[in-house]
């Protein structure tokens, strides 16, 4: 039963996104992606969190494949492909990336 105090209380929408860490959109960040023993492929980082990322690339990588990612000349980051929709892949990092790398990739200068 509603009371006069709860009648006009706003309700926040349900959280559809169930990630433990929010993803930050990246404007254009070049990256390289490679499997162990292969030559690196050019890619573009689309969004990023400390636990994973979405990358656009022309090469085919299957779900479960282990990769090495490199963003803006950083040290390689080990990751596993968790989804692939043809032109983009979602990766989960083996270990959370450093906050300093996260800040350097998401910093937008005005």
N, CA, C and O atoms as a GROMACS GRO file, in nm:
protein
  440
    1UNK      N    1   0.083  -0.116   0.000
    1UNK     CA    2   0.000   0.000   0.000
    1UNK      C    3   0.088   0.123   0.000
    1UNK      O    4   0.178   0.135   0.083
    2UNK      N    5   0.064   0.216  -0.092
    2UNK     CA    6   0.142   0.338  -0.103
    2UNK      C    7   0.097   0.439   0.001
    2UNK      O    8  -0.020   0.448   0.036
    3UNK      N    9   0.193   0.512   0.049
    3UNK     CA   10   0.162   0.620   0.143
    3UNK      C   11   0.188   0.752   0.073
    3UNK      O   12   0.241   0.755  -0.038
    4UNK      N   13   0.153   0.860   0.137
    4UNK     CA   14   0.176   0.989   0.074
    4UNK      C   15   0.326   1.020   0.062
    4UNK      O   16   0.365   1.104  -0.019
    5UNK      N   17   0.409   0.952   0.142
    5UNK     CA   18   0.552   0.976   0.135
    5UNK      C   19   0.618   0.901   0.018
    5UNK      O   20   0.718   0.947  -0.037
    6UNK      N   21   0.563   0.788  -0.019
    6UNK     CA   22   0.623   0.709  -0.127
    6UNK      C   23   0.559   0.735  -0.262
    6UNK      O   24   0.606   0.684  -0.364
    7UNK      N   25   0.453   0.812  -0.264
    7UNK     CA   26   0.380   0.834  -0.388
    7UNK      C   27   0.463   0.899  -0.496
    7UNK      O   28   0.448   0.865  -0.614
    8UNK      N   29   0.551   0.992  -0.461
    8UNK     CA   30   0.627   1.067  -0.561
    8UNK      C   31   0.776   1.034  -0.560
    8UNK      O   32   0.856   1.106  -0.619
    9UNK      N   33   0.811   0.928  -0.495
    9UNK     CA   34   0.951   0.890  -0.489
    9UNK      C   35   0.993   0.832  -0.624
    9UNK      O   36   0.924   0.747  -0.680
   10UNK      N   37   1.104   0.880  -0.676
   10UNK     CA   38   1.151   0.829  -0.805
   10UNK      C   39   1.221   0.695  -0.785
   10UNK      O   40   1.285   0.671  -0.683
   11UNK      N   41   1.207   0.611  -0.883
   11UNK     CA   42   1.267   0.478  -0.880
   11UNK      C   43   1.374   0.475  -0.989
   11UNK      O   44   1.348   0.513  -1.103
   12UNK      N   45   1.492   0.429  -0.953
   12UNK     CA   46   1.599   0.421  -1.052
   12UNK      C   47   1.574   0.301  -1.142
   12UNK      O   48   1.520   0.200  -1.098
   13UNK      N   49   1.613   0.311  -1.270
   13UNK     CA   50   1.591   0.198  -1.362
   13UNK      C   51   1.677   0.078  -1.322
   13UNK      O   52   1.781   0.093  -1.258
   14UNK      N   53   1.632  -0.038  -1.361
   14UNK     CA   54   1.705  -0.161  -1.333
   14UNK      C   55   1.838  -0.160  -1.409
   14UNK      O   56   1.846  -0.108  -1.521
   15UNK      N   57   1.938  -0.216  -1.351
   15UNK     CA   58   2.070  -0.222  -1.412
   15UNK      C   59   2.074  -0.339  -1.509
   15UNK      O   60   2.070  -0.455  -1.469
   16UNK      N   61   2.084  -0.308  -1.638
   16UNK     CA   62   2.091  -0.412  -1.741
   16UNK      C   63   2.235  -0.460  -1.755
   16UNK      O   64   2.260  -0.580  -1.769
   17UNK      N   65   2.328  -0.366  -1.750
   17UNK     CA   66   2.469  -0.399  -1.760
   17UNK      C   67   2.513  -0.471  -1.634
   17UNK      O   68   2.498  -0.417  -1.524
   18UNK      N   69   2.566  -0.592  -1.646
   18UNK     CA   70   2.602  -0.669  -1.529
   18UNK      C   71   2.752  -0.687  -1.516
   18UNK      O   72   2.798  -0.787  -1.460
   19UNK      N   73   2.828  -0.592  -1.567
   19UNK     CA   74   2.973  -0.599  -1.554
   19UNK      C   75   3.011  -0.552  -1.414
   19UNK      O   76   2.943  -0.469  -1.354
   20UNK      N   77   3.121  -0.605  -1.364
   20UNK     CA   78   3.166  -0.564  -1.232
   20UNK      C   79   3.238  -0.429  -1.237
   20UNK      O   80   3.252  -0.363  -1.134
   21UNK      N   81   3.282  -0.389  -1.354
   21UNK     CA   82   3.352  -0.262  -1.372
   21UNK      C   83   3.296  -0.196  -1.497
   21UNK      O   84   3.279  -0.264  -1.599
   22UNK      N   85   3.267  -0.066  -1.493
   22UNK     CA   86   3.210  -0.002  -1.613
   22UNK      C   87   3.309   0.002  -1.728
   22UNK      O   88   3.430   0.012  -1.709
   23UNK      N   89   3.256  -0.007  -1.850
   23UNK     CA   90   3.338   0.004  -1.970
   23UNK      C   91   3.344   0.151  -2.009
   23UNK      O   92   3.245   0.223  -2.000
   24UNK      N   93   3.460   0.195  -2.053
   24UNK     CA   94   3.480   0.332  -2.098
   24UNK      C   95   3.500   0.329  -2.248
   24UNK      O   96   3.583   0.255  -2.300
   25UNK      N   97   3.422   0.410  -2.319
   25UNK     CA   98   3.437   0.416  -2.465
   25UNK      C   99   3.567   0.486  -2.500
   25UNK      O  100   3.608   0.582  -2.433
   26UNK      N  101   3.630   0.438  -2.603
   26UNK     CA  102   3.756   0.493  -2.650
   26UNK      C  103   3.729   0.550  -2.789
   26UNK      O  104   3.664   0.485  -2.871
   27UNK      N  105   3.778   0.672  -2.816
   27UNK     CA  106   3.752   0.731  -2.946
   27UNK      C  107   3.824   0.652  -3.055
   27UNK      O  108   3.758   0.580  -3.130
   28UNK      N  109   3.953   0.664  -3.066
   28UNK     CA  110   4.030   0.586  -3.162
   28UNK      C  111   4.164   0.557  -3.098
   28UNK      O  112   4.244   0.647  -3.074
   29UNK      N  113   4.188   0.432  -3.070
   29UNK     CA  114   4.316   0.392  -3.012
   29UNK      C  115   4.369   0.272  -3.091
   29UNK      O  116   4.309   0.165  -3.089
   30UNK      N  117   4.481   0.291  -3.159
   30UNK     CA  118   4.539   0.178  -3.232
   30UNK      C  119   4.591   0.073  -3.134
   30UNK      O  120   4.636   0.105  -3.024
   31UNK      N  121   4.582  -0.050  -3.176
   31UNK     CA  122   4.628  -0.161  -3.094
   31UNK      C  123   4.683  -0.269  -3.186
   31UNK      O  124   4.657  -0.268  -3.306
   32UNK      N  125   4.757  -0.359  -3.129
   32UNK     CA  126   4.798  -0.479  -3.202
   32UNK      C  127   4.748  -0.598  -3.124
   32UNK      O  128   4.737  -0.594  -3.001
   33UNK      N  129   4.720  -0.704  -3.197
   33UNK     CA  130   4.666  -0.825  -3.137
   33UNK      C  131   4.735  -0.944  -3.205
   33UNK      O  132   4.753  -0.946  -3.327
   34UNK      N  133   4.774  -1.042  -3.125
   34UNK     CA  134   4.840  -1.158  -3.185
   34UNK      C  135   4.823  -1.281  -3.098
   34UNK      O  136   4.808  -1.272  -2.976
   35UNK      N  137   4.826  -1.396  -3.166
   35UNK     CA  138   4.832  -1.524  -3.096
   35UNK      C  139   4.978  -1.558  -3.077
   35UNK      O  140   5.064  -1.509  -3.149
   36UNK      N  141   5.007  -1.642  -2.981
   36UNK     CA  142   5.144  -1.683  -2.953
   36UNK      C  143   5.205  -1.745  -3.078
   36UNK      O  144   5.150  -1.840  -3.135
   37UNK      N  145   5.319  -1.693  -3.120
   37UNK     CA  146   5.389  -1.744  -3.236
   37UNK      C  147   5.348  -1.683  -3.368
   37UNK      O  148   5.413  -1.711  -3.470
   38UNK      N  149   5.243  -1.602  -3.372
   38UNK     CA  150   5.197  -1.538  -3.496
   38UNK      C  151   5.246  -1.393  -3.503
   38UNK      O  152   5.289  -1.335  -3.404
   39UNK      N  153   5.236  -1.338  -3.623
   39UNK     CA  154   5.266  -1.196  -3.642
   39UNK      C  155   5.149  -1.113  -3.588
   39UNK      O  156   5.035  -1.158  -3.595
   40UNK      N  157   5.177  -0.994  -3.535
   40UNK     CA  158   5.068  -0.910  -3.484
   40UNK      C  159   4.979  -0.856  -3.595
   40UNK      O  160   5.026  -0.826  -3.705
   41UNK      N  161   4.850  -0.842  -3.566
   41UNK     CA  162   4.752  -0.782  -3.656
   41UNK      C  163   4.714  -0.645  -3.602
   41UNK      O  164   4.710  -0.624  -3.481
   42UNK      N  165   4.686  -0.553  -3.693
   42UNK     CA  166   4.640  -0.420  -3.653
   42UNK      C  167   4.496  -0.430  -3.605
   42UNK      O  168   4.417  -0.508  -3.658
   43UNK      N  169   4.462  -0.352  -3.504
   43UNK     CA  170   4.327  -0.352  -3.448
   43UNK      C  171   4.297  -0.214  -3.392
   43UNK      O  172   4.386  -0.128  -3.385
   44UNK      N  173   4.172  -0.193  -3.353
   44UNK     CA  174   4.130  -0.066  -3.293
   44UNK      C  175   4.056  -0.096  -3.164
   44UNK      O  176   3.959  -0.172  -3.162
   45UNK      N  177   4.103  -0.036  -3.056
   45UNK     CA  178   4.039  -0.052  -2.927
   45UNK      C  179   3.911   0.030  -2.925
   45UNK      O  180   3.916   0.150  -2.952
   46UNK      N  181   3.796  -0.032  -2.893
   46UNK     CA  182   3.666   0.036  -2.893
   46UNK      C  183   3.618   0.076  -2.755
   46UNK      O  184   3.571   0.188  -2.736
   47UNK      N  185   3.629  -0.014  -2.658
   47UNK     CA  186   3.600   0.023  -2.519
   47UNK      C  187   3.685  -0.061  -2.426
   47UNK      O  188   3.746  -0.160  -2.467
   48UNK      N  189   3.689  -0.019  -2.300
   48UNK     CA  190   3.789  -0.075  -2.210
   48UNK      C  191   3.740  -0.068  -2.066
   48UNK      O  192   3.676   0.029  -2.026
   49UNK      N  193   3.772  -0.170  -1.989
   49UNK     CA  194   3.761  -0.166  -1.843
   49UNK      C  195   3.890  -0.227  -1.789
   49UNK      O  196   3.973  -0.273  -1.868
   50UNK      N  197   3.908  -0.228  -1.659
   50UNK     CA  198   4.031  -0.286  -1.605
   50UNK      C  199   4.033  -0.438  -1.623
   50UNK      O  200   4.139  -0.500  -1.610
   51UNK      N  201   3.917  -0.500  -1.651
   51UNK     CA  202   3.908  -0.644  -1.664
   51UNK      C  203   3.897  -0.695  -1.807
   51UNK      O  204   3.916  -0.814  -1.831
   52UNK      N  205   3.867  -0.608  -1.904
   52UNK     CA  206   3.851  -0.654  -2.041
   52UNK      C  207   3.831  -0.540  -2.139
   52UNK      O  208   3.836  -0.423  -2.101
   53UNK      N  209   3.810  -0.576  -2.267
   53UNK     CA  210   3.796  -0.475  -2.370
   53UNK      C  211   3.720  -0.530  -2.490
   53UNK      O  212   3.698  -0.650  -2.502
   54UNK      N  213   3.682  -0.438  -2.578
   54UNK     CA  214   3.622  -0.474  -2.707
   54UNK      C  215   3.714  -0.418  -2.814
   54UNK      O  216   3.752  -0.301  -2.809
   55UNK      N  217   3.750  -0.501  -2.911
   55UNK     CA  218   3.846  -0.463  -3.015
   55UNK      C  219   3.786  -0.492  -3.152
   55UNK      O  220   3.726  -0.597  -3.173
   56UNK      N  221   3.804  -0.398  -3.245
   56UNK     CA  222   3.766  -0.420  -3.384
   56UNK      C  223   3.891  -0.464  -3.460
   56UNK      O  224   3.995  -0.399  -3.453
   57UNK      N  225   3.879  -0.576  -3.532
   57UNK     CA  226   3.992  -0.626  -3.609
   57UNK      C  227   3.940  -0.707  -3.726
   57UNK      O  228   3.828  -0.756  -3.725
   58UNK      N  229   4.025  -0.720  -3.827
   58UNK     CA  230   3.985  -0.795  -3.947
   58UNK      C  231   4.019  -0.944  -3.936
   58UNK      O  232   3.964  -1.024  -4.010
   59UNK      N  233   4.109  -0.980  -3.847
   59UNK     CA  234   4.148  -1.122  -3.831
   59UNK      C  235   4.043  -1.198  -3.752
   59UNK      O  236   3.971  -1.139  -3.671
   60UNK      N  237   4.034  -1.327  -3.775
   60UNK     CA  238   3.939  -1.412  -3.705
   60UNK      C  239   4.004  -1.474  -3.582
   60UNK      O  240   4.110  -1.536  -3.591
   61UNK      N  241   3.940  -1.456  -3.468
   61UNK     CA  242   3.985  -1.518  -3.344
   61UNK      C  243   3.866  -1.588  -3.281
   61UNK      O  244   3.759  -1.528  -3.267
   62UNK      N  245   3.884  -1.713  -3.244
   62UNK     CA  246   3.774  -1.791  -3.187
   62UNK      C  247   3.760  -1.772  -3.037
   62UNK      O  248   3.855  -1.734  -2.968
   63UNK      N  249   3.641  -1.800  -2.988
   63UNK     CA  250   3.614  -1.792  -2.845
   63UNK      C  251   3.705  -1.890  -2.772
   63UNK      O  252   3.718  -2.006  -2.812
   64UNK      N  253   3.768  -1.843  -2.666
   64UNK     CA  254   3.859  -1.926  -2.587
   64UNK      C  255   4.004  -1.914  -2.627
   64UNK      O  256   4.092  -1.964  -2.557
   65UNK      N  257   4.033  -1.848  -2.740
   65UNK     CA  258   4.173  -1.832  -2.783
   65UNK      C  259   4.246  -1.735  -2.691
   65UNK      O  260   4.190  -1.636  -2.644
   66UNK      N  261   4.372  -1.766  -2.667
   66UNK     CA  262   4.458  -1.680  -2.585
   66UNK      C  263   4.532  -1.584  -2.677
   66UNK      O  264   4.586  -1.623  -2.781
   67UNK      N  265   4.535  -1.456  -2.638
   67UNK     CA  266   4.595  -1.351  -2.720
   67UNK      C  267   4.687  -1.264  -2.637
   67UNK      O  268   4.682  -1.263  -2.514
   68UNK      N  269   4.770  -1.189  -2.709
   68UNK     CA  270   4.849  -1.082  -2.650
   68UNK      C  271   4.804  -0.952  -2.714
   68UNK      O  272   4.802  -0.940  -2.837
   69UNK      N  273   4.766  -0.855  -2.633
   69UNK     CA  274   4.721  -0.724  -2.681
   69UNK      C  275   4.823  -0.619  -2.641
   69UNK      O  276   4.884  -0.626  -2.534
   70UNK      N  277   4.839  -0.521  -2.729
   70UNK     CA  278   4.929  -0.409  -2.699
   70UNK      C  279   4.858  -0.281  -2.739
   70UNK      O  280   4.815  -0.266  -2.854
   71UNK      N  281   4.845  -0.187  -2.645
   71UNK     CA  282   4.776  -0.060  -2.667
   71UNK      C  283   4.876   0.055  -2.661
   71UNK      O  284   4.948   0.069  -2.562
   72UNK      N  285   4.881   0.137  -2.764
   72UNK     CA  286   4.966   0.257  -2.766
   72UNK      C  287   5.108   0.230  -2.720
   72UNK      O  288   5.165   0.311  -2.646
   73UNK      N  289   5.166   0.121  -2.762
   73UNK     CA  290   5.305   0.092  -2.727
   73UNK      C  291   5.326   0.045  -2.584
   73UNK      O  292   5.440   0.042  -2.537
   74UNK      N  293   5.219   0.008  -2.514
   74UNK     CA  294   5.233  -0.040  -2.376
   74UNK      C  295   5.292  -0.181  -2.377
   74UNK      O  296   5.313  -0.240  -2.482
   75UNK      N  297   5.317  -0.233  -2.259
   75UNK     CA  298   5.361  -0.371  -2.247
   75UNK      C  299   5.247  -0.463  -2.291
   75UNK      O  300   5.131  -0.426  -2.276
   76UNK      N  301   5.277  -0.581  -2.345
   76UNK     CA  302   5.170  -0.673  -2.388
   76UNK      C  303   5.082  -0.715  -2.270
   76UNK      O  304   5.129  -0.733  -2.158
   77UNK      N  305   4.954  -0.730  -2.299
   77UNK     CA  306   4.856  -0.772  -2.199
   77UNK      C  307   4.798  -0.906  -2.244
   77UNK      O  308   4.749  -0.918  -2.356
   78UNK      N  309   4.804  -1.006  -2.158
   78UNK     CA  310   4.749  -1.139  -2.190
   78UNK      C  311   4.598  -1.136  -2.172
   78UNK      O  312   4.548  -1.082  -2.074
   79UNK      N  313   4.526  -1.195  -2.268
   79UNK     CA  314   4.379  -1.195  -2.264
   79UNK      C  315   4.325  -1.321  -2.330
   79UNK      O  316   4.396  -1.393  -2.399
   80UNK      N  317   4.196  -1.345  -2.306
   80UNK     CA  318   4.124  -1.457  -2.365
   80UNK      C  319   4.001  -1.403  -2.436
   80UNK      O  320   3.931  -1.317  -2.382
   81UNK      N  321   3.973  -1.452  -2.555
   81UNK     CA  322   3.855  -1.411  -2.631
   81UNK      C  323   3.731  -1.473  -2.565
   81UNK      O  324   3.726  -1.594  -2.545
   82UNK      N  325   3.632  -1.389  -2.531
   82UNK     CA  326   3.510  -1.440  -2.470
   82UNK      C  327   3.391  -1.433  -2.565
   82UNK      O  328   3.292  -1.504  -2.544
   83UNK      N  329   3.397  -1.350  -2.668
   83UNK     CA  330   3.294  -1.348  -2.773
   83UNK      C  331   3.353  -1.290  -2.900
   83UNK      O  332   3.453  -1.218  -2.897
   84UNK      N  333   3.290  -1.323  -3.013
   84UNK     CA  334   3.333  -1.276  -3.143
   84UNK      C  335   3.208  -1.260  -3.229
   84UNK      O  336   3.133  -1.356  -3.248
   85UNK      N  337   3.186  -1.139  -3.282
   85UNK     CA  338   3.068  -1.119  -3.368
   85UNK      C  339   3.107  -1.095  -3.514
   85UNK      O  340   3.028  -1.041  -3.591
   86UNK      N  341   3.227  -1.134  -3.552
   86UNK     CA  342   3.272  -1.118  -3.690
   86UNK      C  343   3.371  -1.006  -3.706
   86UNK      O  344   3.486  -1.030  -3.743
   87UNK      N  345   3.331  -0.882  -3.680
   87UNK     CA  346   3.422  -0.768  -3.694
   87UNK      C  347   3.481  -0.720  -3.563
   87UNK      O  348   3.576  -0.641  -3.563
   88UNK      N  349   3.426  -0.766  -3.452
   88UNK     CA  350   3.473  -0.722  -3.321
   88UNK      C  351   3.483  -0.843  -3.228
   88UNK      O  352   3.410  -0.941  -3.243
   89UNK      N  353   3.575  -0.832  -3.132
   89UNK     CA  354   3.588  -0.938  -3.033
   89UNK      C  355   3.588  -0.876  -2.893
   89UNK      O  356   3.631  -0.762  -2.874
   90UNK      N  357   3.540  -0.953  -2.798
   90UNK     CA  358   3.546  -0.914  -2.657
   90UNK      C  359   3.650  -0.999  -2.588
   90UNK      O  360   3.652  -1.121  -2.604
   91UNK      N  361   3.736  -0.935  -2.512
   91UNK     CA  362   3.845  -1.005  -2.445
   91UNK      C  363   3.840  -0.981  -2.295
   91UNK      O  364   3.804  -0.873  -2.249
   92UNK      N  365   3.876  -1.083  -2.219
   92UNK     CA  366   3.891  -1.071  -2.075
   92UNK      C  367   4.041  -1.081  -2.045
   92UNK      O  368   4.106  -1.176  -2.088
   93UNK      N  369   4.094  -0.983  -1.973
   93UNK     CA  370   4.235  -0.985  -1.938
   93UNK      C  371   4.262  -1.094  -1.834
   93UNK      O  372   4.178  -1.120  -1.748
   94UNK      N  373   4.379  -1.156  -1.843
   94UNK     CA  374   4.417  -1.258  -1.746
   94UNK      C  375   4.429  -1.198  -1.606
   94UNK      O  376   4.396  -1.263  -1.506
   95UNK      N  377   4.477  -1.076  -1.600
   95UNK     CA  378   4.487  -1.002  -1.474
   95UNK      C  379   4.441  -0.859  -1.503
   95UNK      O  380   4.464  -0.809  -1.613
   96UNK      N  381   4.378  -0.792  -1.406
   96UNK     CA  382   4.335  -0.654  -1.431
   96UNK      C  383   4.453  -0.568  -1.475
   96UNK      O  384   4.564  -0.581  -1.424
   97UNK      N  385   4.427  -0.479  -1.572
   97UNK     CA  386   4.535  -0.391  -1.618
   97UNK      C  387   4.562  -0.284  -1.512
   97UNK      O  388   4.478  -0.256  -1.427
   98UNK      N  389   4.679  -0.227  -1.520
   98UNK     CA  390   4.717  -0.124  -1.424
   98UNK      C  391   4.630   0.000  -1.442
   98UNK      O  392   4.592   0.034  -1.554
   99UNK      N  393   4.601   0.066  -1.332
   99UNK     CA  394   4.518   0.186  -1.337
   99UNK      C  395   4.586   0.296  -1.418
   99UNK      O  396   4.518   0.376  -1.482
  100UNK      N  397   4.719   0.302  -1.417
  100UNK     CA  398   4.790   0.405  -1.495
  100UNK      C  399   4.767   0.384  -1.645
  100UNK      O  400   4.750   0.482  -1.718
  101UNK      N  401   4.767   0.259  -1.691
  101UNK     CA  402   4.738   0.231  -1.832
  101UNK      C  403   4.593   0.266  -1.862
  101UNK      O  404   4.564   0.322  -1.968
  102UNK      N  405   4.504   0.232  -1.773
  102UNK     CA  406   4.362   0.265  -1.790
  102UNK      C  407   4.344   0.415  -1.804
  102UNK      O  408   4.272   0.461  -1.893
  103UNK      N  409   4.407   0.492  -1.718
  103UNK     CA  410   4.396   0.638  -1.724
  103UNK      C  411   4.454   0.692  -1.854
  103UNK      O  412   4.396   0.783  -1.914
  104UNK      N  413   4.567   0.640  -1.898
  104UNK     CA  414   4.630   0.692  -2.020
  104UNK      C  415   4.545   0.664  -2.144
  104UNK      O  416   4.547   0.741  -2.239
  105UNK      N  417   4.472   0.553  -2.143
  105UNK     CA  418   4.389   0.518  -2.258
  105UNK      C  419   4.253   0.587  -2.258
  105UNK      O  420   4.192   0.604  -2.364
  106UNK      N  421   4.204   0.627  -2.142
  106UNK     CA  422   4.072   0.687  -2.133
  106UNK      C  423   4.078   0.838  -2.112
  106UNK      O  424   3.973   0.902  -2.109
  107UNK      N  425   4.195   0.895  -2.097
  107UNK     CA  426   4.207   1.039  -2.075
  107UNK      C  427   4.173   1.113  -2.204
  107UNK      O  428   4.229   1.085  -2.310
  108UNK      N  429   4.081   1.207  -2.194
  108UNK     CA  430   4.041   1.287  -2.309
  108UNK      C  431   4.078   1.432  -2.280
  108UNK      O  432   4.032   1.491  -2.182
  109UNK      N  433   4.160   1.488  -2.366
  109UNK     CA  434   4.200   1.629  -2.349
  109UNK      C  435   4.100   1.720  -2.419
  109UNK      O  436   4.063   1.694  -2.534
  110UNK      N  437   4.058   1.824  -2.353
  110UNK     CA  438   3.964   1.918  -2.411
  110UNK      C  439   4.035   2.035  -2.474
  110UNK      O  440   3.970   2.125  -2.528
   0.00000   0.00000   0.00000
